[in-house]
Amino acid sequence: MADGTQSKCRAVCLISGSGTNLQAIIENINNKSLNIDLISVISDNPMAKGIQRAEKEGIDTKIIDYSTFEDRKEFDKSLEIEVLALNPDLIILAGYMKILDTNFCNIFAGIILNIHPSLLPKYKGLNTHQKVIDNNEKYHGASVHFVVPELDDGPVIIQFQCEVDKNDDHHSLQKKVLQGEYIIYSKALQWFSENRLIFDSGNIFLDGEALLKPRLIRKD
């Protein structure tokens, strides 16, 4: 969305909660392994711990409190106006718990990335760790994908895969997957920032070639 005069990819991050993925992104920016300019962090939840993480780093923060709006359309419009004013090159969803409306997805098509705790297309939506355990899956993981109006349905860029141990519960499995999320999300964001990763007409291109299946990183 920006005019191309900036040397770094200008990113906005949307959060709703603790912001652990946001923290990993901030740390990778600080250690120079991720070359983006995180210009603002926006939360729909004024109690989100991720806001404190951003403020500690001197990053601009904004609260668009969902509970203060009379209806969903007003909230969606407010978010749209706020993000348009920031004119980002990239929108990062990091534990953002609202489903983006179709208009927002269309306006910012091709620049919204999300991380989801499952090996998509399996287990879209919530409670993925417990669903994996309940269904006796051998593997679990996380997926970074471009966002489209349909929930967790955009094309997948990269995935992290780990084994499900017989003693795993919801919490131990979540911990495993989170460690992988921190790795693959920053990797995908860096590809995007370097113009190596492009989403065009429903297809992903990485380094100029169609990405026919997601890149995969397995836990050792």
C-alpha positions as CSV (number, residue, x, y, z in Angstrom):
1,M,0.0,0.0,0.0
2,A,2.9,2.4,0.5
3,D,4.5,4.3,-2.3
4,G,7.8,2.4,-2.3
5,T,10.0,5.2,-1.0
6,Q,10.6,3.5,2.3
7,S,13.7,1.3,2.6
8,K,12.0,-1.0,5.0
9,C,8.7,-2.8,4.8
10,R,6.2,-0.9,6.9
11,A,4.1,-3.3,9.0
12,V,1.1,-3.0,11.2
13,C,0.3,-5.8,13.7
14,L,-3.2,-6.7,14.9
15,I,-3.4,-8.5,18.3
16,S,-6.0,-9.5,20.9
17,G,-4.1,-11.2,23.7
18,S,-0.7,-11.8,25.3
19,G,1.3,-11.1,22.2
20,T,3.9,-13.9,22.4
21,N,4.2,-14.0,18.6
22,L,4.5,-10.2,18.6
23,Q,7.3,-10.5,21.1
24,A,9.2,-13.0,18.9
25,I,8.8,-10.6,16.0
26,I,10.1,-7.7,18.0
27,E,13.1,-9.7,19.2
28,N,13.9,-10.7,15.6
29,I,13.6,-7.1,14.5
30,N,16.0,-6.1,17.3
31,N,18.5,-8.8,16.5
32,K,18.4,-7.8,12.8
33,S,17.1,-11.1,11.5
34,L,13.9,-9.5,10.5
35,N,14.1,-6.3,8.4
36,I,10.7,-4.7,8.9
37,D,9.5,-1.4,10.4
38,L,6.8,-2.2,12.9
39,I,4.9,1.1,12.7
40,S,1.9,0.3,14.9
41,V,0.3,-2.4,17.0
42,I,-3.5,-2.4,17.1
43,S,-5.6,-4.3,19.6
44,D,-9.4,-4.8,19.9
45,N,-8.8,-5.7,23.5
46,P,-7.6,-2.9,25.9
47,M,-6.4,-5.5,28.4
48,A,-4.1,-7.3,25.8
49,K,-0.7,-7.8,27.3
50,G,0.8,-7.4,23.8
51,I,0.1,-3.7,24.0
52,Q,2.5,-3.5,26.9
53,R,5.1,-5.4,25.0
54,A,4.9,-2.9,22.1
55,E,4.9,0.2,24.4
56,K,8.0,-1.1,26.1
57,E,9.8,-1.0,22.8
58,G,8.5,2.4,21.9
59,I,6.2,1.2,19.2
60,D,3.0,3.1,18.5
61,T,-0.1,1.4,19.9
62,K,-3.8,1.9,19.3
63,I,-6.8,0.4,21.0
64,I,-10.0,-0.1,19.0
65,D,-12.1,-1.6,21.8
66,Y,-14.7,-3.9,20.3
67,S,-16.9,-3.7,23.4
68,T,-17.5,0.0,22.8
69,F,-19.1,-0.4,19.4
70,E,-22.9,-0.8,19.0
71,D,-22.5,-3.3,16.1
72,R,-19.8,-5.2,14.2
73,K,-20.1,-3.0,11.1
74,E,-19.0,0.1,13.0
75,F,-16.1,-1.7,14.5
76,D,-15.0,-3.1,11.1
77,K,-15.2,0.4,9.6
78,S,-13.2,1.9,12.4
79,L,-10.4,-0.7,12.0
80,E,-10.4,-0.2,8.2
81,I,-10.0,3.6,8.6
82,E,-7.3,3.3,11.1
83,V,-5.2,0.9,9.0
84,L,-5.8,2.8,5.8
85,A,-4.4,5.9,7.6
86,L,-1.2,4.0,8.5
87,N,-0.7,3.0,4.8
88,P,1.2,-0.2,5.6
89,D,3.0,-2.5,3.2
90,L,2.2,-5.5,5.4
91,I,-0.5,-6.4,8.0
92,I,0.5,-9.1,10.5
93,L,-2.2,-11.0,12.5
94,A,-0.6,-12.2,15.7
95,G,-3.3,-13.8,17.9
96,Y,-5.9,-11.5,16.5
97,M,-9.2,-13.1,17.5
98,K,-11.7,-11.3,15.3
99,I,-12.5,-12.5,11.8
100,L,-11.7,-9.8,9.3
101,D,-14.6,-8.7,7.2
102,T,-14.7,-9.2,3.5
103,N,-14.2,-5.5,2.6
104,F,-11.1,-5.3,4.8
105,C,-9.7,-8.4,3.2
106,N,-10.3,-7.1,-0.3
107,I,-8.8,-3.7,0.4
108,F,-5.6,-5.2,1.8
109,A,-5.6,-8.3,-0.4
110,G,-2.1,-9.8,-0.7
111,I,-0.6,-8.0,2.2
112,I,-2.3,-9.7,5.2
113,L,-0.5,-12.7,6.8
114,N,-1.7,-14.9,9.7
115,I,-0.3,-17.7,11.7
116,H,-2.7,-20.6,12.7
117,P,-1.9,-23.4,15.1
118,S,-2.6,-26.4,12.9
119,L,-1.4,-28.0,9.8
120,L,-3.9,-26.4,7.5
121,P,-6.2,-27.3,5.9
122,K,-6.8,-29.5,9.0
123,Y,-8.4,-27.9,12.0
124,K,-9.5,-24.5,11.1
125,G,-10.9,-22.3,13.8
126,L,-10.3,-22.6,17.5
127,N,-9.2,-25.3,20.0
128,T,-6.9,-27.0,17.5
129,H,-4.6,-28.6,20.1
130,Q,-7.4,-30.4,21.8
131,K,-8.9,-31.5,18.5
132,V,-5.6,-33.0,17.5
133,I,-5.4,-34.9,20.8
134,D,-9.0,-36.1,20.6
135,N,-8.5,-37.4,17.1
136,N,-5.3,-39.2,17.9
137,E,-3.3,-37.4,15.3
138,K,0.4,-38.3,14.9
139,Y,1.5,-34.8,13.9
140,H,0.5,-31.3,14.7
141,G,2.0,-27.9,13.9
142,A,1.4,-24.4,12.6
143,S,0.8,-22.7,9.3
144,V,1.5,-19.2,8.0
145,H,-0.9,-18.2,5.3
146,F,-2.2,-15.2,3.3
147,V,-5.6,-14.0,4.6
148,V,-8.7,-14.2,2.5
149,P,-12.3,-13.6,3.6
150,E,-12.9,-17.3,4.3
151,L,-11.7,-18.3,7.8
152,D,-8.2,-19.9,7.7
153,D,-8.6,-20.6,4.1
154,G,-5.9,-18.6,2.4
155,P,-3.0,-20.3,0.6
156,V,-0.3,-21.6,3.0
157,I,3.2,-20.4,2.7
158,I,5.2,-22.3,5.3
159,Q,4.4,-24.9,8.0
160,F,6.0,-26.2,11.2
161,Q,5.4,-29.9,12.0
162,C,6.0,-31.7,15.3
163,E,5.1,-35.2,16.6
164,V,2.3,-35.6,19.1
165,D,3.6,-37.7,22.0
166,K,1.3,-40.1,23.8
167,N,1.7,-38.0,27.0
168,D,1.0,-34.7,25.4
169,D,-1.9,-32.7,26.7
170,H,-3.3,-29.4,25.4
171,H,-0.7,-27.3,27.3
172,S,2.4,-29.3,26.3
173,L,1.3,-29.5,22.7
174,Q,0.6,-25.7,22.6
175,K,4.1,-25.1,24.0
176,K,5.7,-27.2,21.2
177,V,3.7,-25.5,18.5
178,L,4.4,-22.0,19.8
179,Q,8.1,-22.6,19.5
180,G,7.6,-23.5,15.9
181,E,5.4,-20.5,15.2
182,Y,8.1,-18.1,16.3
183,I,10.4,-19.5,13.7
184,I,8.2,-19.8,10.7
185,Y,6.3,-16.5,11.1
186,S,9.4,-14.4,11.1
187,K,10.8,-16.4,8.1
188,A,7.7,-15.7,6.1
189,L,7.6,-12.1,7.1
190,Q,11.3,-11.7,6.0
191,W,10.5,-13.2,2.6
192,F,7.7,-10.7,2.2
193,S,9.8,-7.8,3.3
194,E,12.4,-8.7,0.7
195,N,9.8,-8.9,-2.1
196,R,10.5,-12.6,-2.5
197,L,7.0,-13.6,-1.4
198,I,4.0,-12.5,-3.5
199,F,0.4,-13.3,-3.5
200,D,-1.3,-12.7,-6.9
201,S,-4.6,-13.9,-8.2
202,G,-4.9,-16.6,-5.6
203,N,-1.4,-18.0,-6.1
204,I,1.8,-17.7,-4.1
205,F,5.1,-17.0,-5.7
206,L,8.4,-17.4,-3.8
207,D,11.6,-16.2,-5.5
208,G,9.7,-15.8,-8.8
209,E,8.4,-19.4,-8.9
210,A,4.9,-20.6,-8.0
211,L,4.8,-22.2,-4.6
212,L,2.8,-25.3,-5.3
213,K,3.0,-26.6,-1.7
214,P,4.0,-25.0,1.6
215,R,7.6,-25.0,2.7
216,L,7.9,-27.4,5.7
217,I,10.1,-27.2,8.8
218,R,10.1,-30.3,11.0
219,K,10.9,-30.3,14.7
220,D,14.2,-32.3,15.3
